[in-house]
Amino acid sequence: MLNDKVRDLLDNPRVFAALGTTFKDGSPHVTPMWFDHEDETICFNSAIGRIKTRQLDRDPRVSLTLIDLDNPYGYVELRGRVRSVAGQEAEDHIDRLAKKYIGRDTYPWRTPGEDRIKYFLDIDHIAGM
C-alpha cells in the first residue's frame, strides 16, 4: 500500500507529522508529532489525558501529514482510523521515538505519574507526493 516515496519518508528524523483530529463541535485540532512505523502501520505516541487522546477516544478518524523539513513541499497525507495500546509497549515506543528524533535513549520530558499511549494508524487513503 505504501509507495517508495512514502517509505523514504518514514525513517527520516527530519520528517515530522501533523496530526489532525476534531473537537466535539467538529472544529479541527492539529498537533505536531513524532512518528515511526511497523511495516505498513504508522505509529505515534502521547501522554494519556491530553486533548488529542480524549479526541481519539471519541473519534478515531485522523489525518496525519508527513512533512520533510528539508523539502516541505514534498509532503504526504495519510488518513484512516487509529487503534491504541497503553502500558509498557507505549513506554518503550516513546523511548524509540526519542532515539530517532533527538538521539536520546529515553524520552526526557516524562512527568511523574504520566502514562503513555501508543497509536497505530490503519491507513484508508494516501495523498500527496
C-alpha positions in Angstrom: 0.0 0.0 0.0 2.8 2.4 0.8 4.8 3.5 -2.2 8.6 4.0 -2.3 8.4 7.8 -1.9 6.3 7.4 1.3 8.7 4.7 2.6 11.6 7.0 2.1 10.0 9.5 4.5 9.2 7.0 7.3 12.6 6.5 8.8 13.9 10.1 8.2 14.3 12.0 11.5 13.9 15.2 9.5 10.3 14.3 8.8 7.6 15.3 11.3 3.9 14.6 11.3 1.0 17.0 11.8 -1.9 15.1 13.4 -5.4 16.3 12.6 -8.2 15.4 15.0 -11.5 17.1 15.7 -13.2 18.6 18.8 -16.8 17.6 19.7 -18.2 20.5 17.7 -16.3 19.3 14.6 -13.6 22.1 14.6 -10.1 20.9 13.7 -7.2 20.4 16.1 -3.7 19.9 14.6 -0.6 18.8 16.7 3.0 18.3 15.6 4.0 14.7 16.3 6.9 12.3 16.2 6.1 9.1 14.5 7.6 5.8 13.2 6.2 2.7 11.6 5.9 -1.0 11.9 5.8 -2.4 8.4 2.7 -0.7 6.7 1.4 0.8 10.0 2.3 4.3 11.1 2.7 4.7 14.9 2.7 7.8 17.2 2.5 8.4 20.9 1.0 10.7 23.5 0.5 11.1 27.2 -2.9 9.8 28.3 -5.3 12.6 29.2 -4.1 15.2 26.6 -6.6 16.8 24.4 -5.7 14.7 21.4 -6.1 11.4 23.4 -9.6 12.4 24.5 -10.5 13.3 20.9 -9.2 10.0 19.6 -11.2 8.1 22.3 -14.3 9.8 21.0 -13.5 9.7 17.3 -10.6 7.5 16.0 -10.6 9.2 12.5 -7.4 11.2 11.8 -5.4 12.9 9.2 -1.6 12.6 9.5 0.5 14.8 7.2 4.2 13.9 7.0 6.4 16.9 6.4 10.0 16.7 5.3 11.9 19.7 6.9 14.4 19.6 4.0 11.6 19.7 1.4 8.3 20.8 2.9 6.6 20.8 -0.5 7.2 17.0 -0.7 4.6 16.1 1.9 2.2 13.1 2.1 -1.2 12.9 3.9 -2.4 9.7 5.4 -6.0 9.3 6.5 -7.6 6.5 8.5 -8.5 5.3 11.9 -6.3 4.7 14.9 -6.3 1.9 17.5 -4.1 2.1 20.6 -2.3 0.3 23.3 -1.0 1.6 26.7 1.4 0.1 29.2 5.0 -1.0 28.7 4.7 -1.1 24.9 3.7 2.6 24.8 6.5 3.5 27.2 9.1 1.6 25.1 7.7 3.3 22.0 8.2 6.9 23.2 11.8 6.0 24.1 12.4 4.7 20.5 10.9 7.9 19.2 13.3 9.9 21.4 16.2 7.9 19.9 15.0 8.6 16.3 14.3 12.4 16.8 16.8 13.6 19.4 19.3 10.8 19.7 18.5 10.0 23.4 17.9 6.6 24.7 15.0 7.7 26.9 12.3 10.3 26.5 13.5 13.2 28.6 10.2 15.1 29.3 8.2 12.5 31.3 6.3 13.9 34.2 5.7 12.0 37.4 2.7 9.7 37.2 2.4 10.2 33.4 1.2 7.2 31.4 1.8 6.9 27.7 -0.4 5.6 24.9 0.8 4.3 21.5 -1.4 4.7 18.5 -1.5 2.6 15.3 -2.9 4.3 12.1 -4.7 1.9 9.8 -4.5 3.8 6.5 -7.6 4.3 4.3 -6.3 7.0 2.0 -2.9 8.4 0.9 -2.5 11.7 -0.9 0.5 13.9 -2.0 3.9 13.2 -3.3 
